[in-house]
């Protein structure tokens, strides 16, 4: 005897079949999205080759790095880590720029440097420092590759190729520290401003461009905005730069090398 299929039973069956189809479709879509997100977060060997310290590493070492490094993204203005935070990673800039700043005992904020694509910062683990001596802040939207300290220590003990790359980073940081000490201790304020213009100029354009506000340029030069504004007006009057909103166009890059050409024009004939 065949079971009698009523209208309500057929409707319930179709409803169950539709729910099953939707559930399967949801699983498929979820898996595709998860795969795309994982793929987007993965760090490729080409990504790592763009970092000067890793450029010469064999593929085997790059694959080891890619397996343990983490991709992180920060919006402009976001604090990446604070001065005094526990230092637990090495950070590499994949895109964008990061500002390294330090606060004095009197509360004044001093810009130390800008880290752009390929640069490493937060190198305290290389110096056996437990805490970050400065603050890192995203100047614009940035993508960073992070090497956790635990992975770093393991690879240092087992991978001589990586040790060589880390020594390259170590020497760069020592060179940078020596330069910061020289600039802040011996150079005049105009020299420091000129040096910041040269250091942070984008030279890909026909005329090099520094895409920094005068306030940020002052922070990086160890002075105040009013002093930077006054010096830039002198440079503009001398035809060395052109001041535009939120950026400075360098018209004569050689004149920024000390002694500056605008200084010569201020001397009595």
C-alpha positions in Angstrom: 0.0 0.0 0.0 1.5 3.3 -1.1 1.7 6.2 1.4 -0.6 9.0 0.7 1.2 12.3 0.0 -0.9 15.2 1.1 -0.3 18.8 0.0 1.2 19.7 3.4 3.6 16.8 3.2 4.8 17.8 -0.3 5.2 21.4 0.8 7.3 20.4 3.8 9.5 18.2 1.6 10.1 21.0 -0.9 10.8 23.4 2.0 13.4 20.9 3.4 15.0 20.5 0.0 15.3 24.3 -0.4 16.8 24.7 3.0 19.3 21.9 2.2 20.3 23.7 -1.1 20.7 27.0 0.7 22.8 25.4 3.4 25.1 23.7 0.8 25.4 27.0 -1.1 26.3 28.8 2.1 29.0 26.3 2.9 30.5 26.7 -0.6 30.4 30.5 -0.5 31.9 30.5 3.0 34.8 28.2 1.9 35.5 30.4 -1.2 35.6 33.5 1.0 37.8 31.8 3.5 40.2 30.6 0.8 40.3 34.2 -0.7 41.0 35.7 2.7 43.8 33.2 3.4 45.3 33.8 0.0 45.2 37.6 0.5 46.9 37.2 3.9 49.6 34.9 2.6 53.1 36.4 2.1 54.7 35.3 -1.2 58.3 34.8 -1.9 58.2 37.9 -4.3 56.9 39.9 -1.4 59.9 39.0 0.7 62.4 39.6 -2.1 61.2 43.2 -2.2 62.8 43.6 1.3 66.5 44.4 0.8 67.7 42.3 3.7 66.0 39.2 2.3 66.7 39.8 -1.4 69.6 37.3 -1.7 68.1 34.6 0.5 67.6 31.2 -1.2 64.0 30.1 -1.9 64.1 27.6 1.0 64.8 30.3 3.5 62.2 32.6 2.0 59.6 29.8 2.3 60.5 29.3 5.9 60.1 33.0 6.6 56.8 33.2 4.6 55.5 30.3 6.8 56.0 32.2 10.1 55.6 35.9 9.2 52.2 37.6 9.6 50.7 40.3 7.4 49.1 43.2 9.2 47.4 46.3 7.9 46.9 49.7 9.7 45.0 52.8 8.7 46.7 56.2 8.6 47.3 57.6 12.1 47.0 54.2 13.8 49.6 53.5 16.6 51.4 50.3 15.8 53.2 50.0 19.1 53.9 52.5 21.9 57.2 53.5 23.5 57.6 51.2 26.5 55.6 48.3 25.1 57.1 44.9 25.2 59.2 44.3 22.1 58.1 41.0 20.6 58.6 41.3 16.8 60.6 42.6 13.8 58.4 44.7 11.5 59.0 45.2 7.7 57.1 47.7 5.6 55.5 46.1 2.5 53.7 49.3 1.5 53.0 52.8 2.9 55.1 54.7 5.5 55.6 54.4 9.2 56.7 57.3 11.4 59.0 56.5 14.4 58.6 59.1 17.2 59.8 59.6 20.7 58.6 61.7 23.6 61.0 63.7 25.7 60.8 64.0 29.5 59.3 67.4 29.0 56.5 66.0 26.7 57.9 67.2 23.4 57.4 64.7 20.5 60.5 64.2 18.4 60.2 62.5 15.0 63.2 60.2 14.5 62.6 58.8 11.0 60.2 57.5 8.4 60.2 53.9 7.3 59.1 53.3 3.8 58.8 50.2 1.6 61.4 47.5 2.4 62.6 49.0 5.6 62.7 47.3 9.0 61.8 48.8 12.3 61.1 47.6 15.8 64.5 45.9 15.8 64.8 45.6 19.6 64.9 41.7 19.5 68.2 42.1 17.6 69.7 44.2 20.4 68.2 42.0 23.2 66.0 45.0 24.3 62.9 44.0 26.2 60.9 47.2 25.5 60.4 49.5 22.5 62.3 52.7 23.0 60.1 54.7 20.6 56.5 54.7 19.2 55.6 53.6 15.7 52.7 55.2 13.9 51.2 54.7 10.4 51.8 57.9 8.4 49.4 56.6 5.7 47.6 53.2 5.1 50.4 50.6 5.6 50.8 46.9 5.1 53.5 45.3 7.3 55.1 41.9 7.5 55.8 40.8 11.1 58.4 38.3 12.2 57.5 37.2 15.8 60.4 37.0 18.2 59.9 33.3 19.0 60.2 32.5 15.3 63.2 34.8 15.0 65.1 33.1 17.8 64.4 29.7 16.4 65.6 30.7 12.9 68.7 32.5 14.3 69.8 29.2 16.0 69.2 27.0 13.0 69.6 29.1 9.8 73.0 30.7 9.0 71.5 32.4 5.8 69.0 34.2 8.0 71.7 35.2 10.5 73.5 36.9 7.6 70.4 38.8 6.6 69.8 39.9 10.3 73.4 41.1 10.5 72.6 43.3 7.5 69.6 44.8 9.4 71.7 45.1 12.6 74.3 47.2 10.8 71.6 49.4 9.1 70.2 50.2 12.5 73.6 51.0 14.0 74.3 53.3 11.0 70.9 55.0 11.4 71.5 55.6 15.2 74.9 57.1 14.5 73.3 59.4 11.9 70.5 60.5 14.2 73.1 61.3 16.9 75.1 63.3 14.4 72.2 65.2 13.0 70.6 66.1 16.4 73.9 66.9 18.1 76.0 68.8 15.5 73.8 70.1 12.6 72.1 73.4 12.6 68.3 73.5 12.3 68.4 74.6 8.6 70.7 71.7 7.9 68.4 69.3 9.6 65.4 70.6 7.7 67.3 70.3 4.4 68.4 66.8 5.3 64.8 65.8 6.0 63.8 67.2 2.6 66.5 65.1 0.9 65.8 62.0 2.9 62.1 61.8 2.4 61.8 63.1 -1.1 60.1 60.9 -3.7 62.6 61.1 -6.6 60.6 59.1 -9.1 58.9 62.3 -10.4 60.5 64.8 -12.7 60.8 67.2 -9.7 61.4 65.4 -6.4 58.4 65.8 -4.0 58.2 65.6 -0.2 54.7 64.6 0.7 54.8 65.8 4.3 53.0 68.6 6.1 55.2 71.3 7.7 54.3 70.1 11.1 55.5 66.6 10.3 58.6 67.9 8.7 59.3 69.9 11.9 58.9 66.8 14.0 61.4 64.9 11.9 63.8 67.8 12.0 63.7 68.3 15.7 62.2 71.8 15.6 58.9 73.6 15.5 56.5 74.3 12.6 57.2 78.1 12.7 60.9 77.5 12.1 60.2 75.1 9.3 57.8 77.5 7.7 60.3 80.4 7.9 63.1 78.3 6.4 60.9 77.0 3.6 59.9 80.5 2.6 63.6 81.3 2.3 64.1 78.2 0.1 61.1 79.1 -2.0 62.3 82.7 -2.5 65.7 81.3 -3.6 64.0 79.1 -6.2 65.0 75.9 -4.5 61.6 74.6 -3.5 57.9 75.3 -4.3 55.5 75.0 -1.4 52.2 73.3 -2.2 49.3 72.2 0.1 50.6 69.2 2.1 53.7 68.8 0.0 57.0 70.5 -1.0 58.4 70.3 -4.6 62.2 70.4 -4.8 63.3 72.4 -7.8 67.1 72.4 -7.1 68.1 69.3 -5.1 71.8 70.1 -5.2 71.2 73.4 -3.4 69.9 71.5 -0.3 73.4 70.1 0.3 75.1 72.1 3.0 76.0 74.9 2.7 72.5 75.8 1.3 72.3 78.3 -1.6 69.7 80.4 0.3 72.3 80.9 3.1 74.7 82.4 0.5 72.1 84.8 -0.7 71.6 86.1 2.9 75.3 87.0 3.3 76.3 90.6 2.6 78.0 91.2 -0.7 
